[in-house]
Amino acid sequence: MSYPKFYDEVETINLKDPLADFLGSFEDGIIKIKYINIVKFAGHSCPTVAGAYLMTKEALKALYPDTMPIRGEIKVEFKEDSKDGVAGVIANVISNITGATKTSGFKGLNGKFARHSLMEFNAAINASAKFTRVDTGASVEIVYNPSGVPANPNMQPLMQKMMQNKATQDEKKLFGTYWQERVKEILTNGDKYPNLIIIKMV
């Protein structure tokens, strides 16, 4: 399987999953999630998928500064409805990482390990997402705005040709290269863009 090599350069998200530990899925329940895993789940790599991964990574760092994040014990809220814009795409990525779902998640064993009811939409927040630790109640709001990360100026004309089924195979490949270059910039050079991720403890 061939893919852009920068996927392997993106910082891994490490979590402890008590359910995985209980069922013997992973030793000590330790799960390492890489960006390539999320791309497989989503079926593509784009600024939205990258942003969801980035938001989750930074939120978990803020909420668990000295300990490993606990998968299944993190609540996530969104201002938008799940059907609005890209909220559903972002929610799916975050769900894959944190285990949080609204209604479809695991119902638990003897009152433990429940994953449902950990995700809410139409929340009264002014952020892209809000993450809350279930055990302590500590919360962080994150705003993600990739508009400041420029795209290659040649990308838009190529997209138009592709949408019109007029692009050659070489042009299709070049478009994909340009597209992933912007995703790479978001994920590996985010520090260059101060408004890309704004995080606030609440």
N, C-alpha and C positions, 0 to 999 in steps of 0.2 A: 504494500500500500504506500503510494507516494503522496506526500503532502508538504506544504511549506515548512522548512526546518525551524522557523522561529517558534512554531508551536511548542517545541521542546525546550525553548529558552524561557518560556513564561513560568513565573514562580508557581510552584505546586501548592495546593491547599491541603493541609493535613488536619484530619479530624479524628476524634474517638467516637465510635458508634457503639453504645451499650448493647443495642439489639444484635449487632454483628458479633460482638463479644459473646453474648449469651447463647447465640445459635452456632458459634464456632465458625463463622464465615471468614473472619480475618483474625489473626493472632492479636490478642489484647484489644480487638475491635478497632485497630488503627487503620484508617483509610486514607490513601493518598490520591487526590483527584488532580489530574493534569488538564491543561486546556484542551489537549487533543481528545480527552474523554468527553468533554462538553461538546466539542465540535461533532463528534460521532453521535451523541444524543440528539443534538439539534439538527444535524444533517447539513450544516453549513457554518461558515465563519464570517461574521460581519461585525460592524461597530456595535450593534445591539447585543449580540451574543457575547462579544468581548466585554462590553460594559457591564453586563450582568455578572460575569465572572469577576471582573475587577471590583465592582461594588461589594460583592460577597466577601472577597478576599480582604479588602480593607476594613469592612465592618467587623469581621471576625477578629482581625488583629486588634481593633479598638476595644471590642467587648471582652476579649480574652488575652490581655497583654502578657500574662505570666503563665498561662495554662493552655492546654490544647482545647480547641472548641469542641463542644459536645453535640454531635449530630443527633437531631431529634428533640433538642431542647432549646430551639431557637425559633421565635415567632417572627414572621415577616409581614409587613403591611405595605399596601400600595394606595396611592391617592386615586388612581384610575380604576375603572371597572375592568375586569379581566378581558372584556371584549374590545376595549378601547386601544387604538394604536398598536404599539408593540408590548403592551403590558403583559399579555399572555405569554409572549416569547420570553421576556425577562423572568416571569414567574416560573416558567418551566425550567430554566437554567438554574435559578436559585433553589428550586425544589430538588433538583438532582443533587445539588451540593449539600444542602442543609437537611433534607428530608421533609421539610415543611410542606404541607398541603392544606387545602381548604376542607375538602370532604372525602377525597378519594384515597387518602393515605391509610397506612396500617392502623387498625383500631386498638392494638395493644394486647398485652398478655397480663391478666390479673391486675389491671390498672397501671401497668408499666409499658413503656416503649411506644405509646400512641404517637402517631404522626399527623393525624387529621386535626382540623381546627387550629392549626398553627400558621395559617396564611389567611389574610383578610384583604379585601379590595374595598374601594370607596371609603378609605380611611380619612380621618380629619388630620391630614399631615400636609406640609408644604415641602415635599422632598420626593425624589425618585423612589425611595424605599426607606422603610424604618425596620431595623432589626432589634429584637429584644431578647435578652436571656431570660428563660423561664425561671431559672433558679434564683436569680438575684433581682430581676426586674430592670436591670441596667439596659438602656436603650441608646441607639445611635441612628441618626438620620443622615442619609447620603443623597447628594445631588450629583447626577452624572450628566455631563454636557460635552459631547464630542465635537460640537460645531467648530471649535477652535483648532481642530486638527485637520489641516488641509488635505484635500484629495489631489491626485495628479490631474492637471488640467486636461489631459488627453482622455481621461476616463469617461467623461460624460458623452462626448461624440461617439465613442465606441459602444457605450450602452445603448444609445439611440439606434445604431446600426444593428446591434444584437436584437433589440426589441422588434425591429422591422425584418428580422431574418435575412439581413444583408451582409453580416459580418463573415469574414473568412475564418478558417480554423486558426490561423496565426493571430488574427485580431481578437478572437475569443480568448485565446490563451493570454494575450497581452492584457486584455481587460481584467482577467482573473489575477494577473500579477499586480496590476495597479491597485485593485481592490484590496488584496491581502497586504500590500505595502502600507496602506492606511491602518488596517487592523493591527499590524505589527507596531506601528508608531504609537498607537493607543496603548498597547499592552506592554511594550518594552521601553518606551520613552515618555511615559506619562508625566514624569516630573518636569518636563519642559513646558507643560501646559497647566498653569496654576488653577484654571477653572474647570479642568477635566473632571476632577473628583473633589467635591467639597463635603467634608464629614464633620458632624457636630454631635457631641454627646448630649442627650436630653434626659 
